């Protein structure tokens, strides 16, 4: 089983797999109940029944199909034991290939993706890409001059917590006591400067430690976003030090009081993260239409050809409403006129969703995949854009 944080890295490996001799079965299920029913299990039962009926008569292929069905059923049972509420399975018995992923989204998560059951030459990664874009995976650092708390948030839940008190140096306290003039009630200027300098050095060291821990966690979990809840004194220097450690992180400052309960800190952090993600999506669309020196391509077929030929590590922006099918070669990803045999590589051609092929090629190229909602400008350009 793979955790949520490994998903972006694992997608690239899945995207490069081709199954032209025997199909891969891709299953995505939302196992959350609705009332007394579990629509995901009802959907799966129907799809498995149809798959059994469509298995070929050849004994060997029928056996492979039966093994795929068994693997899917076992994965669902395992997910339920793990109390996961989302499941993805990719299986091809002939290739001895099996990948499975479990997620447990927070109860208040409003993300709902349609169930999917597809057999074809390509793994159906589109639901995973959409889920990866919508999962609330980020780091939340609540910092002040006195204390720092770091939370790892996965799927809207706190999965790891670390805290650090600011050091109170004994030598500083002794200096301050020795500098106090009982007669005048003042602290001598020379000692005041020493104390202030010492405190600043301690504060600098403390902020640097918070930044390093944050950058280390981000690297270990392939996390790109940090919500920094800090007061005006701690916020700017801690943010600066985080970016010194890892300039690719996106750090957003949020007014989060460190005295709040963990539940309220989490709620405030999630709200700030969602706002940041919305701003990021809007920015990506703006970039497509004002790219500067970067190249932009619009339209699914044109983007697919660019990804096939040059494999650029750019940004693929898709409208969530975009859906289009076309005859696509399972071996070379060429879009052809009709199904059958590919004129370029003699591979099998079948009607496939273009959005999934785009996601697979983008993931294989290491491109970032961004989904947007209700963008009229992008919809007029075909619902897909590539920035390289």
C-alpha positions, 0 to 999 in steps of 0.5 A, a space after each residue: 500500500 502506498 501513502 498519499 504523500 508518495 502519489 505524485 512520485 508514483 504516478 510518473 512510474 505508472 504513466 510509463 507502463 504500457 499494456 498492449 498484449 493484455 490490458 491493465 484494469 484500473 479501478 478507482 472507488 470512493 468507499 464512503 457511505 451515503 446513508 445506509 448504502 455504499 455506492 462504491 461497492 455497488 458500482 464495483 459489484 456491477 463492473 466485476 460481474 460484467 467483466 466476468 461475462 466478458 472474459 475470453 474463452 481461452 483458458 489462459 486469458 480467462 485465468 488472468 482475468 479471474 486473478 485480476 478480479 480476485 486481486 481487486 476484491 482482496 484490495 477492497 477488503 484490505 482497504 476496509 480493514 485499514 478503514 480507508 475511504 478511497 481506493 485505487 487499484 491497477 492490475 494486470 495478471 499476465 504482466 504480474 503487475 499490481 499497484 494499490 493505493 489507499 486514502 482516508 480523507 477527513 469526514 468534512 472533506 467535500 471532495 467527491 470523484 466519480 467511481 472508475 473501472 477501465 480496462 485498456 493499454 494505459 493505466 487510468 491515472 486521471 482520477 489520481 491526478 485530480 485527487 492529488 491536486 485536490 488532496 489537502 497535503 501540506 505543512 502547517 508551521 505555527 511559530 512565535 518568539 516563544 514556541 514553534 509547532 510543525 504539523 504534517 497534514 495529509 488528506 486534511 488530517 494531522 499525521 505528524 506533530 513536532 514542537 520546539 520551545 524557544 531556548 532561554 539561556 541561563 547566561 543571558 538571565 545572569 547578565 541581565 541580573 548583573 546589569 540591573 542597578 538597584 539604585 536607579 532601577 535601570 539596566 546599564 547600556 553596555 549590558 543592555 546591548 549585550 543582552 539584546 545581542 544575545 537574545 537576537 542570536 538565540 532568536 535567529 538560531 531558533 527561527 533557523 531550526 524551525 525553518 530547517 525542520 520544515 524544509 526537511 519534512 517537505 523534502 521527505 514528503 514531496 510537499 510543495 506548500 507550507 502554511 505559516 501561522 506566525 505573529 508579525 515578529 516571527 513571520 517574515 524571518 521564518 518565511 525567509 529562512 524556509 525559502 533559503 532552505 528550499 526556494 521551491 516551496 510555496 509559503 503562505 502567511 496566515 494569522 493563526 494564534 498559537 494558543 488555539 486548540 489543535 483542531 482550530 489550528 488545523 481548521 485555520 490552516 486548511 482554510 489558508 491552504 484552500 485559499 492558496 490553491 485557488 489563487 494558484 489555479 487562477 494564476 496558472 490560467 493567467 500565465 497561459 494567456 500572459 506567458 512572457 518568454 515561455 511557450 503555450 499550447 492549447 487544445 488536447 491534440 496539439 498538447 498531446 503531440 508536444 508531450 509525445 515529441 519533446 516531453 517538456 517538464 512544464 505545467 499542464 492545465 486542465 479544466 475539470 469539465 474537459 472530456 474528449 475521446 479519440 482513437 489513440 494508439 496504446 503503444 505510441 500515443 498517436 491520435 489516429 483517424 480510426 481504431 485498429 492498427 496504428 499507422 506509425 508503430 503498428 500498435 493497437 488503437 482504441 477509443 480512449 479519453 484524451 484527458 487521461 492520455 494527457 495526464 499520463 504523458 505529463 506525469 511521465 515527463 515530470 510536468 506539473 498537473 493543475 486542474 481549474 474550475 469554471 474557466 471560460 477563457 480556458 474552455 474557449 481554448 479547448 479546456 486544456 493548456 500547456 505552459 513550457 
